Amino acid sequence: MLGGMHIQIPAIKKAVEMGLYVITADYLPSNPGHKFAHEYHNVNITDKDAVFELAKALKVDGIVCYALEPGAPTAAYACEKLGLPTNPYRSVDILSNKDKFRAFLRKNGFNCPKEKAIMKMKFRKQLMK
């Protein structure tokens, strides 16, 4: 499970209740969901390669990013590289990024409101940390 935020606790508890071995991973050890998992690893959920390497080392059977949009592309990326069930990384990446999604809409002839990005990507990444 990518993340361990309060909003994710029901999903973590349900997975444990179902008999699954739950590992949470994010860069905040103080997130409350970690105490309900079997194991916690400190890794940024937006670092696709770090999550992939951790999942490969742990030999996980699946990766879920419940209720946290920033980690959805990471989960799809790692699952795709590991041959685990997932939605295609490219699709998840487009749907999780407003700029890419609007470009997709325009390119494919869908109605799309005009917009102007005011935050540069480098600054946006700093906000995510």
C-alpha positions in Angstrom: 0.0 0.0 0.0 1.5 3.3 -1.1 0.8 5.7 1.8 -0.4 5.4 5.3 -2.6 8.4 5.7 -5.7 8.5 7.9 -8.0 8.2 4.9 -6.2 4.9 4.0 -6.8 3.2 7.3 -10.1 1.5 6.3 -8.4 -0.1 3.3 -5.4 -1.2 5.3 -7.5 -2.7 8.0 -9.7 -4.4 5.4 -6.7 -5.9 3.7 -5.4 -7.2 7.0 -8.9 -8.6 7.9 -8.9 -10.4 4.5 -5.7 -12.2 5.6 -3.3 -10.2 3.4 0.2 -9.3 4.5 0.1 -5.5 4.3 3.2 -3.4 3.8 2.8 0.4 3.8 5.3 2.7 2.2 5.7 6.5 2.2 8.1 9.1 3.4 6.2 10.0 6.6 6.8 7.4 9.4 4.3 9.3 11.6 1.3 8.6 9.3 -1.3 6.7 11.3 -2.0 3.9 8.9 1.4 2.4 9.3 0.5 1.0 12.8 -2.2 -1.1 11.2 0.1 -2.7 8.6 2.5 -5.6 9.2 5.5 -3.7 7.9 6.5 -0.1 6.9 9.1 1.2 4.6 10.3 4.8 4.2 10.1 5.7 0.5 8.6 8.6 -1.4 5.5 7.3 -3.2 6.2 9.6 -6.2 9.6 8.1 -6.7 8.7 5.4 -9.3 12.1 3.7 -9.4 12.5 3.6 -5.6 9.1 2.0 -5.2 9.8 -0.4 -8.0 13.1 -1.5 -6.4 11.5 -1.9 -3.0 8.6 -3.9 -4.4 11.0 -6.1 -6.4 13.2 -6.7 -3.3 10.1 -7.5 -1.2 8.6 -9.8 -3.9 5.2 -8.2 -3.5 2.1 -9.7 -5.2 0.5 -6.3 -5.8 0.7 -2.6 -5.2 -2.3 -0.4 -4.3 -2.5 3.3 -3.9 -5.9 3.9 -2.3 -7.2 7.4 -2.2 -3.9 9.1 -3.0 -3.7 10.4 -6.6 0.0 11.2 -6.6 1.0 7.6 -6.0 -1.3 6.1 -8.7 1.2 6.5 -11.5 3.9 5.0 -9.3 1.8 2.0 -8.5 1.0 1.4 -12.2 4.6 1.9 -13.2 6.0 -0.6 -10.6 3.3 -3.2 -11.3 3.8 -3.0 -15.0 7.5 -3.5 -14.6 6.9 -6.4 -12.3 4.3 -8.0 -14.4 1.6 -7.5 -11.8 -2.0 -6.7 -12.5 -2.5 -3.0 -13.1 -3.9 -0.4 -15.4 -1.4 0.8 -18.1 1.1 3.2 -16.7 0.7 5.6 -19.7 -3.1 5.8 -19.1 -2.7 6.4 -15.3 0.0 9.0 -15.9 -2.3 10.9 -18.3 -5.3 10.7 -16.0 -3.3 11.7 -13.0 -1.8 14.8 -14.5 -4.1 17.7 -15.4 -1.8 19.1 -18.1 -1.4 15.8 -19.8 -5.1 15.0 -19.5 -6.1 18.3 -21.1 -3.6 17.8 -23.9 -5.0 14.3 -24.5 -8.6 15.8 -24.6 -7.6 18.5 -27.1 -5.6 16.1 -29.3 -8.5 13.7 -29.5 -11.2 16.3 -30.3 -12.9 16.4 -26.9 -14.2 19.7 -25.4 -11.6 21.1 -23.0 -11.6 24.4 -21.1 -8.8 26.8 -21.9 -6.2 26.9 -19.1 -2.8 28.2 -18.3 -0.5 26.5 -15.9 0.9 28.9 -13.3 3.1 26.5 -11.4 6.3 25.2 -12.9 6.9 21.5 -12.6 10.0 21.9 -10.5 8.1 24.0 -7.9 5.2 21.5 -8.0 7.5 18.7 -7.2 8.9 20.6 -4.2 5.4 21.1 -2.9 4.8 17.3 -3.1 7.8 16.6 -0.8 
